Amino acid sequence: MTERNPAVDAAIDGELHLLDPEVRASPELFGALLHPEFTEVGASGRRWDRASIVRVLTARPDPGASPTTTSGMRGVQLADDLVHLTFDTDRNGRKAHRSSLWRRTDDGWRLWYHQGTPYEQE
C-alpha cells in the first residue's frame, strides 16, 4: 500500500478546487490558488501569466457546460516545497493530458506552472 503524502494531497486538493465551477467564477478564489509567478502553456498552445488566466477563466463562466472530469491524477513530491501532478481532463469531449507544478509558500500550496496537451481517444 502506498503511504499518503500530505504535500501531494494538498496539491491534488488545490487542483480539484481550481476545476470547481464556483471557484472558477470568482477571481478572488481562483487567484488565491495561483502562485504570484504562475505561468501556463494551455492546451491551445497559448502562454498565460497569472493575471491573464484569472481574467479570462473567471470572466466567462459557462453554466450550460458539463463539469470538467479528471482521471488518473497522481503526484510526486520533488522537494520539500515542490509537487508534480499529472492527470487527464475531459470537458465536453475535449480531452487533455495535464501536468502541474505546485509550490509551497507562506500562504500554502499554490499552482506555479501548468501545461495541457490535447489528445484524442484511440
N, C-alpha and C positions, 0 to 999 in steps of 0.2 A: 504494500500500500504506500502511495506517495504521501509524504509529510506535507501538511499545509504550510504555506509561506504567507505571513501577514502582508508583506510588501506586494507580492503578486496578487493576493486577494484584494488589496486596496486599489491596485491598478485596474483590475477587472471590474470592480465596483464603479470606479470612475468612468471607465469606457462605456459600461452599460448605462450610466446616468447621462452621458453625452448623447446617447441614442434615444433617450426618453423624450417623447413629444413635448411634454411640459417644460423640460429643461431647454430644449431647442427653441421654444417660443420665448425664452427670457434671456436677453443679453447679459443680465447680471448672473443668473445661474450658470449659463453656458460658459461665459467668460471666466467665471471663478474656477473652472476646471482646467483652464489652459495656462500653461507656463507663460510668463511675460515674453520669452524668446521663442514662442511657438512658431513652427513652420509646418507646412503640409505640401505634399505633392499629391493632388487629388486623382481620382480615377479618370478624370478628363485630361490629365497631364498638366493641368494648370498648377502653378505655385501660389500658395496662400500664406499670408502672415496672420498674426493673431487678430488684428483689428478688422481685416477684410473678411476673414472667415466668420467672425462673430456677426458682423454687419449682414452678410449675405444669408447665412443659415438661420438667423433669428428673424429676418425681415420677411421671409416667405413661408410661413407655416402652411402646410397643405392638409387641411382637415379631412379630405377625402382619400388621402394616400394610405396605403397599408403600412403598418409599422415595419420598421427595419428588423429583420430577423438575423440572428447571429448563429454560427455553428463553428465547432472546432476551436473554441477560444482556449488558448493555453499561454502560459507565460514562464519566463525565467528571470531570476534576479541576477543581473550582470555585475552589480556593485551595490554597496550599501544604499546608494541613492538613485539607482537606475534599474528599471524593469522593462523588459521587452515582451510585448504581447503580439501574437499572431492569431488571426481568425478570418472567417469568411462572413460576408453580409449578403443579404438579398433584400432589395427594396423594389417592389413592383416588378420583379423579374430581372432587375439589373443586379448582377452578381459581381462581387469584387473580393479579391484576396486583400487582406489588410495587415499592416504592420505598424505598431505604435511603440514609442519610447516614452516612458513615464519617469519623471524625476521628482525626488522628494525635496520639498522646500520647507521653509519655516511654517508655511501655511498648509502643509500636507502634500499629497501626491498630485502632480499636475502634468498634463499631457504636453510633452516637449516637441515631439515630432510624430507625424503620421503620414502614411502613404497607402494609397489604394490602387490596385491594379485590376481592371475589369477582366472577366473571363466568361466563357460560355460553357455550360454543362455539356459534356460529351456523351 
